[in-house]
């Protein structure tokens, strides 16, 4: 059993690993809190959706997932219904709800995404291909 986090954790976005889970994916992730390395019960990433990008249809058996929109507009498809969200909005998905999250705007969609518990998400991101941020990504994420 690993020791729990017993100190404050400060991670600068510029220091987070950037990766894409699969080569054909249309989003990439900046790892902000890695439950494997940081010994936390959750994962947090900045998720960057390309124009027209979306997640595959999926669900989480035990995890709650939250998307907080930093920039852009999105749409979530849950149980056959569409839910629109934009900068400053939070979308929370309960365990067991199949969903697709997509970029619904003309520019990239940036979300702070948190999943509790991790449920294998960190491992998929860690196993993904290294990526780089472009200047627009750095402006949104680094401020």
KEBALO-18598 format. One record per residue: residue number from 1; residue in three letters; x, y, z of N, C-alpha, C in turn. Coordinates in steps of 0.02 Angstrom, whole numbers, padded with zeros to 5 digits. Each point is the difference from the previous one (the first is absolute). Example, Ala and Ser with C-alpha at 12.3 -4.5 7.8 and 13.67 -1.06 7.14 Angstrom:
   nr  rest     nc1     nc2     nc3    cac1    cac2    cac3     cc1     cc2     cc3
    1   ALA   00660  -00284   00390  -00045   00059   00000   00045   00060   00000
    2   SER  -00018   00053  -00036   00042   00059   00003  -00039   00055   00037
END
This chain:
   nr  rest     nc1     nc2     nc3    cac1    cac2    cac3     cc1     cc2     cc3
    1   UNK   00042  -00059   00000  -00042   00059   00000   00044   00062   00000
    2   UNK  -00016   00050  -00041   00040   00060  -00004  -00020   00049   00055
    3   UNK   00047   00041   00019  -00014   00051   00050  -00042   00055  -00030
    4   UNK  -00048   00027   00037  -00042   00055  -00026   00040   00064  -00006
    5   UNK  -00026   00046  -00040   00029   00066  -00007  -00004   00035   00068
    6   UNK   00055   00025   00026   00000   00032   00066   00028   00070  -00002
    7   UNK   00005   00028  -00059   00024   00068  -00007  -00039   00034  -00056
    8   UNK   00001   00065  -00003  -00033   00032  -00058   00035  -00019  -00065
    9   UNK  -00038  -00005  -00052   00027  -00015  -00066  -00010   00062  -00044
   10   UNK   00052   00025  -00027  -00005   00056  -00048   00031  -00024  -00065
   11   UNK  -00039   00003  -00052   00024  -00021  -00066  -00014   00057  -00049
   12   UNK   00050   00021  -00034  -00007   00052  -00051  -00019  -00033  -00065
   13   UNK  -00049   00029  -00034  -00024  -00029  -00063   00058  -00011  -00049
   14   UNK   00048   00044  -00001   00056  -00007  -00046   00042  -00063   00014
   15   UNK  -00008  -00029   00060   00039  -00059   00019  -00038  -00065  -00010
   16   UNK  -00065   00004  -00019  -00040  -00060  -00008   00017  -00036  -00066
   17   UNK   00001  -00065   00002   00011  -00040  -00061  -00059   00008  -00046
   18   UNK   00012   00010  -00064  -00052   00006  -00051   00000  -00064  -00041
   19   UNK  -00059  -00031  -00007  -00004  -00062  -00038  -00068  -00009  -00031
   20   UNK  -00003  -00046  -00045  -00062  -00021  -00033  -00006  -00075   00011
   21   UNK  -00060  -00024   00018  -00008  -00071   00016   00014  -00044  -00061
   22   UNK  -00031   00015  -00057   00009  -00039  -00061   00015   00047  -00058
   23   UNK   00037  -00022  -00049   00019   00044  -00056  -00060   00031  -00036
   24   UNK  -00056  -00034  -00005  -00058   00028  -00035  -00044   00045   00041
   25   UNK   00016   00009   00064  -00042   00041   00044   00003   00074  -00020
   26   UNK  -00053   00036   00018  -00005   00071  -00017   00006   00044   00062
   27   UNK   00025  -00028   00054   00014   00040   00059   00066  -00022   00031
   28   UNK   00029   00046   00037   00062  -00015   00035  -00007   00024   00072
   29   UNK   00045  -00023   00042  -00006   00011   00072   00065   00029   00028
   30   UNK  -00007   00047   00046   00056   00024   00040  -00013  -00026   00070
   31   UNK   00043  -00046   00023  -00009  -00030   00066   00016   00051   00054
   32   UNK  -00050   00016   00040   00010   00047   00055   00008  -00037   00067
   33   UNK  -00042  -00049   00013   00006  -00041   00061  -00003  -00072  -00023
   34   UNK   00055  -00035   00012   00007  -00070  -00019  -00007  -00043   00062
   35   UNK  -00055  -00037   00006  -00011  -00039   00061   00053  -00053   00013
   36   UNK   00034  -00022  -00052   00052  -00051   00008   00064   00031   00030
   37   UNK   00017   00059  -00023   00060   00034   00023  -00013   00042   00062
   38   UNK  -00058   00032   00001  -00015   00049   00053  -00037  -00030   00060
   39   UNK  -00020  -00064  -00006  -00033  -00036   00055  -00066   00034   00020
   40   UNK  -00041   00016  -00050  -00066   00030   00012  -00054  -00050  -00023
   41   UNK  -00061   00007   00025  -00054  -00045  -00020  -00035   00022  -00064
   42   UNK   00027   00050  -00034  -00031   00027  -00061   00053   00019  -00050
   43   UNK  -00022   00011  -00062   00043   00025  -00053  -00028   00067  -00022
   44   UNK   00045   00046  -00018  -00020   00064  -00029   00045   00016  -00059
   45   UNK  -00032   00018  -00055   00036   00017  -00061  -00031   00062  -00031
   46   UNK   00038   00036  -00040  -00030   00048  -00046  -00009  -00039  -00065
   47   UNK  -00062  -00004  -00022  -00016  -00037  -00061  -00012   00050  -00056
   48   UNK   00034  -00010  -00056  -00003   00045  -00057  -00032  -00038  -00058
   49   UNK  -00059   00024  -00020  -00037  -00030  -00056   00013   00042  -00063
   50   UNK   00023  -00031  -00052   00008   00034  -00064  -00068   00021  -00027
   51   UNK  -00002   00046  -00047  -00062   00018  -00032  -00031  -00063  -00030
   52   UNK  -00063  -00013   00016  -00033  -00061  -00023   00017  -00062   00040
   53   UNK   00043   00007   00050   00023  -00058   00039  -00052  -00024   00050
   54   UNK   00005  -00064   00018  -00045  -00028   00050   00030  -00063   00030
   55   UNK  -00028  -00019   00056   00019  -00062   00032  -00038  -00057  -00033
   56   UNK   00025  -00060   00004  -00041  -00057  -00021  -00057  -00009   00051
   57   UNK  -00053  -00033  -00020  -00055  -00015   00046   00027  -00047   00054
   58   UNK  -00010   00018   00063   00025  -00041   00054  -00035   00017   00065
   59   UNK   00014  -00037   00052  -00026   00014   00066   00051  -00024   00051
   60   UNK  -00013   00016   00062   00045  -00018   00055  -00041  -00038   00052
   61   UNK   00022  -00058   00019  -00037  -00042   00047  -00009   00032   00068
   62   UNK   00053   00030   00026  -00002   00026   00069   00018   00074   00006
   63   UNK   00026   00029  -00053   00027   00068   00004  -00050   00054  -00018
   64   UNK   00004   00055   00036  -00032   00062  -00019   00051   00037  -00043
   65   UNK  -00023   00034  -00052   00045   00039  -00043  -00028   00070  -00006
   66   UNK   00045   00050   00009  -00020   00069  -00006   00043   00035  -00052
   67   UNK  -00033   00040  -00042   00033   00043  -00049  -00016   00071   00019
   68   UNK   00051   00041   00012  -00009   00072   00011   00030   00034  -00061
   69   UNK  -00041   00041  -00035   00022   00029  -00063   00042   00062   00012
   70   UNK   00063  -00003  -00021   00046   00056   00004  -00009   00047  -00059
   71   UNK  -00014  -00030  -00058  -00008   00039  -00062  -00036  -00043  -00052
   72   UNK  -00045   00031  -00037  -00034  -00036  -00054  -00071  -00019   00018
   73   UNK  -00029  -00041  -00044  -00069  -00024   00009  -00002  -00075  -00013
   74   UNK  -00041  -00034   00039  -00005  -00072  -00008  -00071  -00024   00001
   75   UNK  -00006  -00064  -00013  -00065  -00034   00002   00012  -00070   00027
   76   UNK  -00043  -00022   00045   00003  -00068   00026  -00063  -00036  -00022
   77   UNK   00009  -00061  -00025  -00056  -00044  -00018  -00006  -00052   00054
   78   UNK  -00055   00001   00036  -00012  -00046   00055  -00071  -00026  -00006
   79   UNK  -00007  -00066  -00001  -00066  -00031  -00004  -00042   00029  -00057
   80   UNK   00032   00012  -00057  -00036   00024  -00059  -00018   00074   00000
   81   UNK   00021   00037   00051  -00015   00072   00004   00065   00039  -00004
   82   UNK  -00005   00060  -00030   00058   00044  -00006  -00002   00053   00055
   83   UNK   00058   00013   00029   00007   00051   00052   00056   00047  -00022
   84   UNK  -00016   00064  -00008   00048   00050  -00022   00035   00031   00061
   85   UNK   00064   00016  -00009   00037   00034   00053   00054   00044  -00031
   86   UNK   00022   00050   00038   00048   00049  -00026   00046   00024   00056
   87   UNK   00045   00045  -00017   00049   00026   00048  -00034   00019   00066
   88   UNK   00029  -00024   00054  -00026   00014   00067  -00051  -00051   00024
   89   UNK  -00020  -00047  -00042  -00049  -00051   00019   00035  -00064   00023
   90   UNK  -00034  -00038   00042   00024  -00066   00020  -00051  -00052  -00021
   91   UNK   00025  -00055  -00025  -00040  -00058  -00018   00023  -00056   00046
   92   UNK  -00047  -00031   00037   00017  -00055   00044  -00039  -00062  -00024
   93   UNK   00035  -00054  -00011  -00030  -00062  -00024   00006  -00053   00054
   94   UNK  -00056  -00031   00019   00001  -00051   00053   00025  -00067  -00026
   95   UNK   00020  -00044   00045   00020  -00067  -00021  -00055  -00035  -00038
   96   UNK   00021  -00039  -00050  -00048  -00040  -00038  -00033   00035  -00058
   97   UNK   00008   00065  -00007  -00033   00037  -00055   00045  -00001  -00062
   98   UNK  -00024  -00033  -00053   00037   00002  -00063  -00004   00070  -00028
   99   UNK   00056   00023  -00028   00001   00069  -00024   00052   00009  -00055
  100   UNK  -00010   00054  -00038   00048   00026  -00048   00005   00074   00015
  101   UNK   00061   00025   00005   00011   00071   00009   00035   00025  -00062
  102   UNK  -00027   00055  -00029   00028   00024  -00063   00009   00075   00001
  103   UNK   00046   00022  -00043   00011   00072  -00011  -00057   00023  -00046
  104   UNK  -00040   00048   00023  -00056   00025  -00039   00012   00070  -00027
  105   UNK   00062   00024   00005   00014   00068  -00022   00050   00003  -00057
  106   UNK   00014   00061  -00023   00046   00010  -00056   00074   00002   00020
  107   UNK   00014  -00004   00065   00068   00000   00024   00010  -00059   00046
  108   UNK   00061  -00012   00023   00013  -00056   00045  -00041   00008   00064
  109   UNK  -00015  -00056   00031  -00034  -00003   00064   00050  -00022   00052
  110   UNK   00006   00038   00054   00046  -00015   00055  -00040  -00012   00063
  111   UNK   00009  -00058   00031  -00035  -00017   00062   00049  -00024   00052
  112   UNK  -00012   00022   00062   00033  -00032   00056  -00044  -00060   00017
  113   UNK   00028  -00059  -00007  -00038  -00062   00010   00026  -00035   00063
  114   UNK  -00048  -00021   00042   00017  -00035   00062  -00042  -00063   00002
  115   UNK   00032  -00057   00017  -00035  -00063   00007   00016  -00030   00069
  116   UNK  -00054  -00018   00036   00007  -00029   00067  -00043  -00062   00004
  117   UNK   00026  -00060   00014   00072  -00015   00002   00029  -00003  -00070
  118   UNK   00065  -00012  -00003   00036   00000  -00063  -00028  -00050  -00051
  119   UNK  -00016  -00060   00020  -00029  -00053  -00042   00039  -00013  -00065
  120   UNK   00067   00001   00004   00041  -00017  -00057   00014   00055  -00050
  121   UNK  -00029   00060   00011   00009   00056  -00047   00073   00022  -00003
  122   UNK   00032   00007   00058   00070   00021   00002   00045  -00048  -00037
  123   UNK  -00014  -00065   00007   00041  -00049  -00034  -00006   00006  -00076
  124   UNK  -00060   00012  -00025  -00009   00009  -00073   00038   00062  -00024
  125   UNK  -00003   00054   00038   00035   00061  -00020   00075  -00011   00004
  126   UNK   00024  -00031   00053   00072  -00013   00008   00027  -00043  -00057
  127   UNK  -00040  -00048  -00025   00021  -00044  -00054  -00005   00033  -00069
  128   UNK  -00029   00059  -00003  -00009   00034  -00064   00063   00031  -00027
  129   UNK  -00005   00024  -00062   00057   00031  -00035   00011   00071   00024
  130   UNK   00064   00018   00008   00018   00068   00018  -00023   00049  -00054
  131   UNK  -00025   00057   00022  -00023   00053  -00044   00031   00065   00023
  132   UNK  -00011   00053  -00038   00023   00066   00018  -00058   00048  -00001
  133   UNK   00006   00053   00038  -00050   00054  -00001   00021   00051  -00053
  134   UNK  -00049   00027  -00036   00016   00055  -00045  -00007   00066   00038
  135   UNK   00015   00056  -00033  -00001   00064   00035  -00070   00018   00026
  136   UNK  -00052  -00019  -00036  -00069   00013   00024  -00016  -00041   00062
  137   UNK   00023  -00062   00001  -00010  -00042   00060   00035   00031   00060
  138   UNK   00062   00021  -00010   00038   00029   00055  -00033   00064   00026
  139   UNK  -00028   00040  -00044  -00033   00062   00021  -00060  -00016   00044
  140   UNK  -00041  -00048  -00019  -00060  -00017   00040   00020  -00034   00065
  141   UNK   00046  -00047  -00002   00016  -00040   00059   00046   00037   00048
  142   UNK   00049   00034  -00025   00049   00033   00044  -00022   00070   00021
  143   UNK  -00048   00028  -00036  -00024   00067   00017   00043   00056  -00027
END
